[in-house]
Amino acid sequence: MEIQKWKGILSPYELAVEELRVKFHHIIKENRAAGRYSPIEQVSCRVKTVSSILDKARRKNIPLEEIEEKITDIAGVRLICQFVEDIDKVAAIVRERPDMEVVEENDYVHHSKPSGYQSYHLVVRYEVTTIHGPRKVPVEIQIRTLAMNFWAIIEHSLQYKYSGNVPEHISERLLAAAQAVVSLDKEMSMIRDDIVMAQDLFLNKARIVSEIKSNIENLYKFENRDAMENIQNEFFELFRNGTLEELEEFNRKLDEVAARQGVQEL
């Protein structure tokens, strides 16, 4: 097949993953802006290389003219979660979206592969608009925890190195490592509430500090130097030793000062 034809074949898949990257990142952003925990922690996307597609077609005995019909993971999206419990929530988010039609699901989280591989797979049909008109392309969405993802990346590298024939002693170690991943995810789930609370505290403090910084920058145009020096010193002291509630109260007072001065926050 000519290289130019491959470019045309892969173009809709590239468009699909770019659009889905934006949409899933926006889900994270919306949750955090609302002060809520996001079940999606990270998003990564890729389109298989021509070499990878041809290799899979060879292994699966798929004729070149049937590649687009029978290979459903040419476009791939990986959604990384912090906790195992989040995987079902993210899968539900995908199922409920009107712009994604789920056509296949494989649960390798509750039913891991013999190698130890864990991940939740959904194949969706996603519509893109090309210069030739609308077209629905298959996209494989993988949902897994950070620990599962680390294991899967290592296992994939070894499968590539040994052309799918990983030596038995390495396979045994991989299986043991997969069991350790299960244990790690269980331990993290046991302290999930504490972890989420600590992360929320960090994000809220970062948000308040950003608002205070913006208020102080705006007030510099209207308050005298001594007053601004006092405000800045008070802020640094609260940042070092104050609570989140004290920072919020300080920011509220800055809002009142800005309102009296007629300063509008940018």
Backbone as CSV, one residue per row, in Angstrom:
resi,resn,N_x,N_y,N_z,CA_x,CA_y,CA_z,C_x,C_y,C_z
1,MET,0.847,-1.202,0.000,0.000,0.000,0.000,0.878,1.245,0.000
2,GLU,0.504,2.232,-0.809,1.313,3.431,-0.926,1.260,4.265,0.360
3,ILE,2.387,4.948,0.648,2.470,5.779,1.842,1.368,6.831,1.861
4,GLN,1.090,7.435,0.698,0.066,8.475,0.629,-1.294,7.923,1.022
5,LYS,-1.576,6.677,0.671,-2.843,6.053,1.037,-2.918,5.838,2.548
6,TRP,-1.783,5.506,3.159,-1.760,5.315,4.607,-2.091,6.620,5.326
7,LYS,-1.579,7.729,4.788,-1.881,9.031,5.396,-3.380,9.291,5.388
8,GLY,-4.024,8.960,4.289,-5.466,9.154,4.191,-6.235,8.244,5.120
9,ILE,-5.746,7.018,5.277,-6.407,6.049,6.159,-6.320,6.497,7.613
10,LEU,-5.128,6.950,8.033,-4.906,7.275,9.441,-5.445,8.643,9.849
11,SER,-5.670,9.515,8.896,-6.102,10.878,9.211,-7.364,10.946,10.084
12,PRO,-8.445,10.199,9.790,-9.638,10.264,10.643,-9.369,9.779,12.072
13,TYR,-8.481,8.783,12.199,-8.138,8.274,13.527,-7.368,9.330,14.327
14,GLU,-6.479,10.040,13.653,-5.724,11.107,14.307,-6.654,12.219,14.782
15,LEU,-7.644,12.546,13.952,-8.625,13.569,14.325,-9.435,13.100,15.535
16,ALA,-9.822,11.824,15.540,-10.624,11.279,16.642,-9.884,11.363,17.971
17,VAL,-8.617,10.968,17.994,-7.900,10.973,19.272,-7.624,12.395,19.755
18,GLU,-7.419,13.326,18.827,-7.201,14.707,19.248,-8.467,15.298,19.865
19,GLU,-9.607,15.012,19.270,-10.868,15.504,19.824,-11.163,14.856,21.175
20,LEU,-10.930,13.564,21.283,-11.200,12.856,22.539,-10.234,13.293,23.634
21,ARG,-8.988,13.604,23.268,-8.028,14.123,24.240,-8.587,15.396,24.888
22,VAL,-9.073,16.303,24.051,-9.629,17.568,24.557,-10.837,17.307,25.442
23,LYS,-11.722,16.414,25.018,-12.952,16.159,25.768,-12.679,15.530,27.139
24,PHE,-11.772,14.575,27.198,-11.489,13.937,28.486,-10.704,14.868,29.412
25,HIS,-9.813,15.673,28.843,-9.119,16.671,29.660,-10.117,17.677,30.228
26,HIS,-11.140,17.985,29.449,-12.145,18.947,29.920,-12.947,18.371,31.082
27,ILE,-13.181,17.064,31.081,-13.865,16.423,32.206,-13.049,16.613,33.481
28,ILE,-11.735,16.417,33.385,-10.856,16.630,34.542,-10.949,18.076,35.001
29,LYS,-10.842,18.999,34.051,-10.852,20.430,34.363,-12.167,20.849,35.007
30,GLU,-13.292,20.371,34.472,-14.602,20.725,35.022,-14.754,20.246,36.462
31,ASN,-14.345,19.018,36.726,-14.445,18.476,38.083,-13.618,19.297,39.066
32,ARG,-12.394,19.596,38.682,-11.511,20.325,39.593,-11.969,21.769,39.786
33,ALA,-12.492,22.389,38.728,-13.000,23.754,38.854,-14.195,23.812,39.788
34,ALA,-14.953,22.714,39.837,-16.124,22.644,40.717,-15.747,22.190,42.121
35,GLY,-14.439,21.986,42.348,-13.980,21.545,43.668,-14.286,20.088,43.942
36,ARG,-14.454,19.307,42.860,-14.770,17.890,43.023,-13.598,17.022,42.595
37,TYR,-13.542,15.839,43.167,-12.514,14.862,42.804,-12.780,14.338,41.399
38,SER,-11.748,14.279,40.569,-11.899,13.753,39.216,-11.501,12.279,39.182
39,PRO,-12.408,11.393,38.747,-12.046,9.972,38.656,-10.999,9.712,37.576
40,ILE,-10.870,10.644,36.625,-9.815,10.548,35.607,-8.639,11.388,36.079
41,GLU,-7.482,10.782,36.187,-6.283,11.489,36.647,-5.431,11.963,35.472
42,GLN,-5.284,11.115,34.466,-4.438,11.437,33.315,-5.083,10.916,32.029
43,VAL,-4.739,11.552,30.923,-5.238,11.137,29.607,-4.057,11.050,28.646
44,SER,-3.967,9.958,27.923,-2.968,9.867,26.851,-3.629,9.224,25.638
45,CYS,-3.178,9.607,24.459,-3.781,9.114,23.217,-2.686,8.749,22.219
46,ARG,-3.022,7.855,21.324,-2.074,7.528,20.264,-2.803,6.894,19.088
47,VAL,-2.176,6.988,17.924,-2.622,6.258,16.740,-1.506,5.291,16.396
48,LYS,-1.854,4.044,16.162,-0.843,3.039,15.848,-0.003,3.462,14.644
49,THR,1.265,3.119,14.687,2.138,3.359,13.545,1.806,2.355,12.447
50,VAL,2.207,2.672,11.234,1.985,1.755,10.113,2.652,0.411,10.402
51,SER,3.854,0.461,10.966,4.581,-0.766,11.295,3.794,-1.627,12.278
52,SER,3.226,-0.989,13.302,2.459,-1.712,14.315,1.180,-2.307,13.724
53,ILE,0.531,-1.557,12.836,-0.692,-2.054,12.191,-0.379,-3.267,11.323
54,LEU,0.680,-3.156,10.530,1.057,-4.269,9.655,1.454,-5.504,10.460
55,ASP,2.146,-5.279,11.565,2.558,-6.391,12.414,1.345,-7.112,12.997
56,LYS,0.350,-6.334,13.464,-0.850,-6.953,14.017,-1.643,-7.684,12.939
57,ALA,-1.711,-7.091,11.755,-2.412,-7.738,10.646,-1.757,-9.075,10.298
58,ARG,-0.416,-9.106,10.351,0.307,-10.350,10.066,0.010,-11.400,11.128
59,ARG,0.043,-10.988,12.400,-0.181,-11.939,13.495,-1.612,-12.477,13.495
60,LYS,-2.561,-11.626,13.103,-3.976,-12.027,13.133,-4.470,-12.538,11.771
61,ASN,-3.535,-12.620,10.796,-3.896,-13.072,9.437,-5.034,-12.240,8.837
62,ILE,-4.895,-10.920,8.968,-5.902,-9.996,8.444,-5.410,-9.424,7.116
63,PRO,-6.160,-9.589,6.044,-5.765,-9.006,4.747,-5.705,-7.475,4.843
64,LEU,-4.818,-6.870,4.080,-4.644,-5.419,4.146,-5.934,-4.658,3.866
65,GLU,-6.749,-5.170,2.947,-7.980,-4.456,2.597,-9.038,-4.540,3.709
66,GLU,-8.793,-5.383,4.749,-9.762,-5.524,5.848,-9.245,-4.930,7.158
67,ILE,-8.121,-4.224,7.068,-7.503,-3.681,8.285,-8.447,-2.764,9.057
68,GLU,-9.073,-1.824,8.367,-9.934,-0.861,9.062,-11.167,-1.522,9.658
69,GLU,-11.619,-2.581,9.064,-12.813,-3.284,9.545,-12.501,-4.167,10.747
70,LYS,-11.322,-4.803,10.750,-11.049,-5.825,11.758,-10.065,-5.416,12.852
71,ILE,-9.357,-4.310,12.675,-8.466,-3.832,13.735,-9.131,-2.631,14.395
72,THR,-9.567,-2.815,15.630,-10.373,-1.786,16.300,-9.569,-0.892,17.241
73,ASP,-8.256,-1.125,17.306,-7.447,-0.294,18.219,-6.405,0.539,17.467
74,ILE,-6.707,0.878,16.213,-5.799,1.768,15.478,-5.706,3.101,16.227
75,ALA,-6.862,3.580,16.695,-6.894,4.768,17.557,-7.068,4.301,18.989
76,GLY,-6.266,4.853,19.893,-6.347,4.430,21.287,-6.310,5.603,22.246
77,VAL,-7.144,5.517,23.282,-7.157,6.503,24.364,-6.951,5.753,25.668
78,ARG,-6.043,6.250,26.490,-5.795,5.627,27.790,-6.179,6.598,28.899
79,LEU,-7.092,6.164,29.755,-7.553,6.974,30.872,-7.015,6.365,32.164
80,ILE,-6.199,7.134,32.873,-5.541,6.643,34.079,-6.277,7.155,35.316
81,CYS,-6.553,6.248,36.236,-7.236,6.572,37.493,-6.273,6.376,38.661
82,GLN,-6.608,6.978,39.793,-5.801,6.761,40.991,-6.197,5.474,41.707
83,PHE,-7.502,5.164,41.692,-8.002,4.040,42.480,-8.819,3.084,41.618
84,VAL,-8.826,1.807,42.010,-9.577,0.788,41.273,-11.051,1.162,41.176
85,GLU,-11.598,1.720,42.272,-13.018,2.084,42.291,-13.366,3.090,41.203
86,ASP,-12.400,3.881,40.784,-12.653,4.906,39.769,-12.870,4.310,38.379
87,ILE,-12.361,3.109,38.155,-12.436,2.507,36.823,-13.887,2.329,36.386
88,ASP,-14.730,1.779,37.273,-16.145,1.597,36.935,-16.830,2.944,36.699
89,LYS,-16.436,3.967,37.472,-17.038,5.300,37.303,-16.691,5.882,35.937
90,VAL,-15.436,5.707,35.522,-15.007,6.244,34.232,-15.672,5.477,33.088
91,ALA,-15.790,4.156,33.240,-16.473,3.359,32.211,-17.922,3.825,32.065
92,ALA,-18.565,4.156,33.191,-19.954,4.638,33.151,-20.034,5.992,32.445
93,ILE,-19.042,6.849,32.674,-19.004,8.152,32.003,-18.962,7.960,30.488
94,VAL,-18.129,7.025,30.033,-18.009,6.759,28.593,-19.326,6.231,28.042
95,ARG,-19.945,5.273,28.757,-21.201,4.678,28.279,-22.317,5.716,28.152
96,GLU,-22.314,6.689,29.056,-23.415,7.662,29.102,-23.252,8.811,28.113
97,ARG,-22.094,8.922,27.482,-21.880,10.037,26.560,-22.594,9.779,25.232
98,PRO,-23.363,10.768,24.759,-24.091,10.571,23.504,-23.194,10.594,22.263
99,ASP,-21.951,11.098,22.422,-21.054,11.182,21.268,-20.151,9.954,21.127
100,MET,-20.364,8.960,21.992,-19.552,7.743,21.919,-20.476,6.529,21.994
101,GLU,-20.447,5.711,20.973,-21.275,4.503,20.928,-20.405,3.291,21.296
102,VAL,-20.668,2.714,22.464,-19.889,1.560,22.912,-20.326,0.323,22.129
103,VAL,-19.373,-0.342,21.491,-19.694,-1.533,20.690,-19.043,-2.799,21.245
104,GLU,-18.116,-2.604,22.196,-17.448,-3.791,22.770,-16.851,-3.423,24.121
105,GLU,-16.911,-4.364,25.075,-16.301,-4.158,26.386,-15.572,-5.424,26.821
106,ASN,-14.408,-5.245,27.425,-13.645,-6.361,27.976,-13.112,-5.958,29.341
107,ASP,-13.512,-6.709,30.372,-13.124,-6.411,31.745,-11.934,-7.275,32.148
108,TYR,-10.732,-6.701,32.009,-9.527,-7.397,32.452,-9.093,-6.930,33.841
109,VAL,-9.972,-6.190,34.519,-9.690,-5.764,35.892,-10.157,-6.856,36.854
110,HIS,-11.430,-7.247,36.712,-11.965,-8.314,37.563,-11.637,-9.693,37.011
111,HIS,-11.237,-9.738,35.744,-10.869,-11.020,35.110,-9.569,-10.790,34.337
112,SER,-8.469,-10.741,35.047,-7.179,-10.416,34.429,-6.740,-11.526,33.477
113,LYS,-5.892,-11.156,32.524,-5.345,-12.124,31.586,-4.370,-13.053,32.316
114,PRO,-4.103,-14.223,31.757,-3.165,-15.162,32.402,-1.799,-14.547,32.704
115,SER,-1.385,-13.570,31.907,-0.087,-12.919,32.121,-0.093,-12.030,33.351
116,GLY,-1.299,-11.669,33.827,-1.417,-10.742,34.938,-1.912,-9.366,34.504
117,TYR,-2.069,-9.173,33.195,-2.500,-7.885,32.650,-3.868,-7.493,33.176
118,GLN,-3.981,-6.237,33.637,-5.244,-5.697,34.122,-5.553,-4.365,33.437
119,SER,-6.780,-4.224,32.963,-7.223,-2.978,32.352,-8.674,-3.182,31.941
120,TYR,-9.418,-2.085,31.828,-10.799,-2.189,31.335,-10.812,-1.589,29.931
121,HIS,-11.283,-2.363,28.956,-11.267,-1.928,27.565,-12.687,-1.697,27.049
122,LEU,-12.881,-0.579,26.398,-14.112,-0.326,25.661,-13.730,0.072,24.243
123,VAL,-14.453,-0.452,23.284,-14.311,0.011,21.902,-15.542,0.857,21.602
124,VAL,-15.312,2.101,21.221,-16.425,2.997,20.903,-16.328,3.421,19.444
125,ARG,-17.467,3.783,18.897,-17.477,4.402,17.575,-17.680,5.891,17.794
126,TYR,-16.753,6.665,17.240,-16.765,8.110,17.443,-16.796,8.796,16.090
127,GLU,-17.719,9.744,15.949,-17.886,10.396,14.654,-16.990,11.619,14.515
128,VAL,-16.258,11.671,13.420,-15.448,12.846,13.091,-15.937,13.410,11.767
129,THR,-15.666,14.683,11.571,-16.048,15.330,10.307,-14.790,15.611,9.503
130,THR,-14.668,14.960,8.370,-13.498,15.119,7.501,-13.899,15.919,6.253
131,ILE,-12.941,16.165,5.394,-13.244,16.896,4.157,-14.147,16.066,3.232
132,HIS,-14.228,14.761,3.539,-15.088,13.880,2.745,-16.442,13.669,3.411
133,GLY,-16.671,14.382,4.535,-17.935,14.236,5.247,-17.756,13.519,6.572
134,PRO,-18.857,13.278,7.300,-18.774,12.613,8.593,-18.385,11.145,8.454
135,ARG,-17.662,10.668,9.469,-17.259,9.264,9.451,-17.089,8.766,10.874
136,LYS,-17.636,7.588,11.163,-17.485,6.985,12.478,-16.290,6.037,12.462
137,VAL,-15.373,6.257,13.401,-14.192,5.399,13.481,-14.148,4.704,14.834
138,PRO,-13.627,3.472,14.881,-13.496,2.784,16.169,-12.314,3.339,16.956
139,VAL,-12.519,3.477,18.245,-11.452,3.922,19.147,-11.463,3.003,20.357
140,GLU,-10.314,2.454,20.701,-10.225,1.636,21.909,-9.863,2.528,23.094
141,ILE,-10.675,2.467,24.139,-10.431,3.228,25.361,-10.012,2.255,26.453
142,GLN,-8.817,2.453,26.981,-8.307,1.624,28.071,-8.377,2.427,29.363
143,ILE,-8.938,1.806,30.403,-9.056,2.464,31.712,-8.308,1.611,32.722
144,ARG,-7.365,2.215,33.423,-6.559,1.458,34.391,-6.011,2.388,35.466
145,THR,-5.519,1.808,36.543,-4.908,2.615,37.591,-3.460,2.938,37.224
146,LEU,-2.866,3.852,37.981,-1.460,4.207,37.765,-0.570,2.974,37.886
147,ALA,-0.849,2.134,38.896,-0.032,0.937,39.112,-0.202,-0.057,37.964
148,MET,-1.441,-0.265,37.524,-1.701,-1.159,36.386,-0.992,-0.660,35.136
149,ASN,-0.993,0.646,34.960,-0.379,1.226,33.761,1.130,1.014,33.762
150,PHE,1.763,1.188,34.930,3.212,0.960,35.026,3.545,-0.475,34.633
151,TRP,2.773,-1.440,35.174,3.011,-2.849,34.872,2.814,-3.105,33.372
152,ALA,1.738,-2.559,32.799,1.417,-2.817,31.398,2.483,-2.273,30.454
153,ILE,3.044,-1.105,30.787,4.090,-0.514,29.952,5.331,-1.413,29.937
154,ILE,5.705,-1.911,31.120,6.868,-2.804,31.216,6.612,-4.102,30.458
155,GLU,5.416,-4.685,30.642,5.091,-5.943,29.982,5.086,-5.785,28.466
156,HIS,4.561,-4.647,27.988,4.522,-4.395,26.542,5.932,-4.311,25.970
157,SER,6.835,-3.651,26.697,8.230,-3.526,26.241,8.896,-4.888,26.135
158,LEU,8.622,-5.751,27.124,9.225,-7.083,27.112,8.634,-7.942,25.997
159,GLN,7.326,-7.814,25.764,6.701,-8.549,24.665,7.324,-8.146,23.337
160,TYR,7.614,-6.845,23.196,8.237,-6.349,21.966,9.657,-6.889,21.831
161,LYS,10.398,-6.848,22.928,11.794,-7.300,22.889,11.892,-8.767,22.492
162,TYR,10.988,-9.601,23.056,11.062,-11.036,22.815,10.073,-11.512,21.752
163,SER,9.534,-10.574,20.966,8.608,-10.901,19.868,7.447,-11.777,20.329
164,GLY,6.940,-11.481,21.519,5.789,-12.213,22.049,6.130,-13.510,22.734
165,ASN,7.399,-13.873,22.763,7.822,-15.129,23.410,8.701,-14.821,24.627
166,VAL,8.101,-14.234,25.636,8.840,-13.853,26.843,9.299,-15.114,27.579
167,PRO,10.577,-15.196,27.957,11.084,-16.371,28.681,10.261,-16.667,29.933
168,GLU,10.167,-17.937,30.270,9.299,-18.361,31.381,9.683,-17.699,32.697
169,HIS,10.987,-17.573,32.974,11.394,-17.006,34.267,11.001,-15.536,34.374
170,ILE,10.986,-14.822,33.230,10.552,-13.419,33.240,9.032,-13.344,33.376
171,SER,8.322,-14.247,32.695,6.861,-14.283,32.802,6.427,-14.523,34.246
172,GLU,7.170,-15.386,34.934,6.848,-15.673,36.339,7.034,-14.434,37.203
173,ARG,8.087,-13.691,36.931,8.325,-12.461,37.696,7.272,-11.398,37.372
174,LEU,6.872,-11.342,36.105,5.816,-10.406,35.718,4.509,-10.738,36.425
175,LEU,4.192,-12.019,36.527,2.965,-12.432,37.203,3.018,-12.068,38.684
176,ALA,4.196,-12.267,39.290,4.360,-11.890,40.699,4.213,-10.385,40.877
177,ALA,4.757,-9.630,39.908,4.639,-8.172,39.964,3.182,-7.743,39.796
178,ALA,2.433,-8.455,38.941,1.016,-8.143,38.744,0.235,-8.363,40.040
179,GLN,0.584,-9.403,40.769,-0.069,-9.658,42.058,0.269,-8.565,43.065
180,ALA,1.494,-8.052,42.973,1.893,-6.937,43.845,1.101,-5.673,43.492
181,VAL,0.814,-5.480,42.200,0.004,-4.339,41.760,-1.390,-4.424,42.372
182,VAL,-1.969,-5.634,42.374,-3.294,-5.832,42.974,-3.258,-5.457,44.456
183,SER,-2.214,-5.900,45.142,-2.078,-5.593,46.572,-1.913,-4.093,46.802
184,LEU,-1.098,-3.455,45.941,-0.879,-2.010,46.076,-2.179,-1.242,45.886
185,ASP,-2.940,-1.593,44.849,-4.207,-0.904,44.597,-5.183,-1.107,45.752
186,LYS,-5.177,-2.286,46.349,-6.055,-2.533,47.501,-5.653,-1.662,48.685
187,GLU,-4.346,-1.559,48.928,-3.857,-0.727,50.032,-4.218,0.739,49.816
188,MET,-4.060,1.213,48.584,-4.397,2.604,48.288,-5.896,2.859,48.478
189,SER,-6.717,1.862,48.144,-8.161,2.002,48.329,-8.519,2.109,49.811
190,MET,-7.727,1.445,50.668,-7.997,1.479,52.109,-7.822,2.884,52.677
191,ILE,-6.924,3.666,52.089,-6.684,5.025,52.602,-7.129,6.073,51.588
192,ARG,-8.056,5.674,50.725,-8.530,6.551,49.643,-9.041,7.881,50.175
193,ASP,-9.879,7.850,51.211,-10.485,9.087,51.721,-9.426,10.076,52.190
194,ASP,-8.404,9.563,52.887,-7.334,10.443,53.363,-6.540,11.039,52.198
195,ILE,-6.285,10.217,51.176,-5.533,10.690,50.014,-6.311,11.782,49.277
196,VAL,-7.602,11.521,49.032,-8.434,12.493,48.309,-8.550,13.795,49.103
197,MET,-8.708,13.678,50.430,-8.823,14.868,51.264,-7.545,15.699,51.198
198,ALA,-6.394,15.025,51.247,-5.109,15.736,51.179,-4.945,16.433,49.827
199,GLN,-5.344,15.759,48.755,-5.235,16.356,47.420,-6.185,17.537,47.260
200,ASP,-7.401,17.410,47.796,-8.360,18.520,47.734,-7.826,19.730,48.490
201,LEU,-7.198,19.476,49.643,-6.633,20.565,50.436,-5.551,21.299,49.647
202,PHE,-4.694,20.527,48.983,-3.618,21.115,48.188,-4.179,21.952,47.042
203,LEU,-5.174,21.407,46.318,-5.752,22.117,45.177,-6.492,23.378,45.615
204,ASN,-7.220,23.280,46.737,-7.946,24.455,47.235,-6.990,25.556,47.680
205,LYS,-5.883,25.149,48.312,-4.902,26.147,48.739,-4.280,26.827,47.514
206,ALA,-3.967,26.038,46.495,-3.396,26.607,45.269,-4.371,27.583,44.618
207,ARG,-5.662,27.239,44.633,-6.680,28.119,44.044,-6.779,29.428,44.810
208,ILE,-6.828,29.346,46.146,-6.944,30.552,46.977,-5.713,31.445,46.813
209,VAL,-4.529,30.827,46.812,-3.292,31.600,46.661,-3.282,32.325,45.318
210,SER,-3.760,31.666,44.269,-3.817,32.290,42.951,-4.761,33.497,42.968
211,GLU,-5.904,33.364,43.635,-6.858,34.472,43.722,-6.268,35.632,44.531
212,ILE,-5.578,35.300,45.632,-4.948,36.343,46.452,-3.892,37.086,45.640
213,LYS,-3.080,36.344,44.915,-2.039,36.953,44.076,-2.658,37.928,43.077
214,SER,-3.753,37.513,42.436,-4.417,38.369,41.461,-4.963,39.629,42.132
215,ASN,-5.565,39.477,43.315,-6.104,40.627,44.047,-5.005,41.619,44.425
216,ILE,-3.886,41.080,44.911,-2.780,41.953,45.328,-2.223,42.714,44.132
217,GLU,-2.059,42.019,43.000,-1.546,42.687,41.793,-2.468,43.822,41.359
218,ASN,-3.769,43.612,41.438,-4.721,44.654,41.052,-4.712,45.829,42.026
219,LEU,-4.550,45.524,43.336,-4.574,46.584,44.351,-3.334,47.467,44.298
220,TYR,-2.246,46.968,43.752,-1.017,47.762,43.658,-1.244,49.071,42.897
221,LYS,-2.259,49.072,42.016,-2.515,50.270,41.217,-3.253,51.352,42.017
222,PHE,-3.813,50.956,43.185,-4.679,51.883,43.891,-4.253,52.148,45.343
223,GLU,-3.634,51.171,45.994,-3.223,51.343,47.390,-1.806,51.910,47.442
224,ASN,-1.492,52.589,48.568,-0.137,53.130,48.715,0.849,52.027,49.050
225,ARG,2.126,52.370,48.927,3.182,51.368,49.074,3.184,50.722,50.466
226,ASP,3.012,51.541,51.530,3.038,50.998,52.895,1.898,50.011,53.115
227,ALA,0.705,50.380,52.630,-0.452,49.494,52.794,-0.227,48.175,52.057
228,MET,0.331,48.255,50.872,0.568,47.041,50.087,1.650,46.177,50.703
229,GLU,2.647,46.821,51.313,3.705,46.055,51.985,3.118,45.283,53.163
230,ASN,2.222,45.923,53.913,1.572,45.252,55.042,0.711,44.079,54.566
231,ILE,-0.034,44.314,53.473,-0.875,43.249,52.913,-0.021,42.067,52.463
232,GLN,1.071,42.373,51.791,1.940,41.310,51.280,2.591,40.534,52.411
233,ASN,3.041,41.238,53.469,3.656,40.568,54.613,2.654,39.664,55.328
234,GLU,1.419,40.160,55.458,0.378,39.346,56.099,0.113,38.084,55.279
235,PHE,0.099,38.248,53.963,-0.119,37.091,53.092,0.993,36.059,53.252
236,PHE,2.262,36.500,53.235,3.382,35.561,53.373,3.326,34.820,54.700
237,GLU,2.921,35.518,55.758,2.825,34.877,57.068,1.724,33.822,57.073
238,LEU,0.569,34.167,56.481,-0.523,33.205,56.414,-0.168,32.018,55.531
239,PHE,0.568,32.288,54.452,0.959,31.198,53.552,1.864,30.205,54.281
240,ARG,2.751,30.729,55.128,3.682,29.844,55.850,3.002,29.112,57.006
241,ASN,2.174,29.825,57.753,1.688,29.272,59.016,0.168,29.212,59.157
242,GLY,-0.558,29.812,58.211,-2.012,29.889,58.345,-2.733,28.655,57.841
243,THR,-4.016,28.572,58.215,-4.862,27.482,57.732,-5.530,27.906,56.432
244,LEU,-6.170,26.943,55.777,-6.895,27.244,54.551,-8.025,28.233,54.844
245,GLU,-8.687,28.050,55.982,-9.786,28.952,56.358,-9.277,30.375,56.540
246,GLU,-8.091,30.535,57.144,-7.527,31.865,57.344,-7.152,32.512,56.010
247,LEU,-6.640,31.727,55.077,-6.335,32.257,53.749,-7.613,32.681,53.023
248,GLU,-8.680,31.899,53.167,-9.949,32.249,52.537,-10.502,33.547,53.118
249,GLU,-10.382,33.708,54.447,-10.857,34.929,55.090,-10.030,36.131,54.640
250,PHE,-8.725,35.939,54.521,-7.849,37.015,54.043,-8.221,37.421,52.621
251,ASN,-8.524,36.440,51.781,-8.909,36.727,50.403,-10.253,37.459,50.358
252,ARG,-11.171,37.096,51.273,-12.465,37.777,51.327,-12.284,39.254,51.666
253,LYS,-11.354,39.535,52.606,-11.077,40.919,52.980,-10.466,41.699,51.815
254,LEU,-9.591,41.018,51.048,-9.019,41.668,49.866,-10.106,41.990,48.852
255,ASP,-11.083,41.095,48.720,-12.204,41.348,47.812,-12.966,42.600,48.235
256,GLU,-13.131,42.751,49.546,-13.851,43.925,50.059,-13.069,45.207,49.783
257,VAL,-11.741,45.138,49.976,-10.899,46.302,49.687,-10.980,46.642,48.201
258,ALA,-10.902,45.633,47.366,-10.969,45.841,45.922,-12.315,46.436,45.526
259,ALA,-13.401,45.980,46.164,-14.722,46.516,45.846,-14.827,47.996,46.216
260,ARG,-14.231,48.364,47.372,-14.268,49.772,47.786,-13.481,50.648,46.814
261,GLN,-12.403,50.079,46.263,-11.563,50.830,45.339,-12.115,50.799,43.904
262,GLY,-13.131,49.984,43.720,-13.676,49.859,42.366,-12.791,49.035,41.467
263,VAL,-11.972,48.143,42.075,-11.062,47.297,41.290,-11.808,46.059,40.856
264,GLN,-11.749,45.754,39.592,-12.346,44.524,39.077,-11.261,43.504,38.832
265,GLU,-11.481,42.322,39.411,-10.476,41.260,39.222,-10.428,40.838,37.772
266,LEU,-9.238,40.716,37.243,-9.084,40.298,35.838,-9.270,38.805,35.732
